[in-house]
């Protein structure tokens, strides 16, 4: 393990301290806190959590891969959620997604190499009246057209 990984693992100390009184059920809160600290859950962090909580790594990995809130790879500074729900689909959501993929040079579920954007699809954002819709972080952009995408992305540095 390199020195940077050892240094990074030191960030887990306060997390373990905070949840040490929880005899059962501390795995998910520890994973949430670790992900908040690192931005995702690196492999060495998962092994350290398994060791500290005395839980098999297979169980830790099973929990991480079961819940969509956990991420095993670095994510972008800006999370783009392209709605693929019924209203968005009918009004061109597929075209919006394709335009985003082309503009960013990636596919849904991937992150740009510069860690600027992560592109995800969601079943519904809940803004059907504005379809097609996407969210970037907590900002909702509606009544989208392929022509609007580039200008919107440029606002997120």
Secondary structure as UniProt FT lines:
FT   HELIX           3..9
FT   TURN            10..11
FT   HELIX           12..19
FT   TURN            20..21
FT   HELIX           26..38
FT   HELIX           43..53
FT   HELIX           57..66
FT   TURN            68..69
FT   STRAND          78..83
FT   HELIX           86..90
FT   TURN            91..92
FT   HELIX           93..104
FT   TURN            108..109
FT   TURN            113..114
FT   STRAND          117..122
FT   HELIX           128..130
FT   STRAND          134..136
FT   TURN            137..138
FT   STRAND          139..141
FT   HELIX           146..154
//
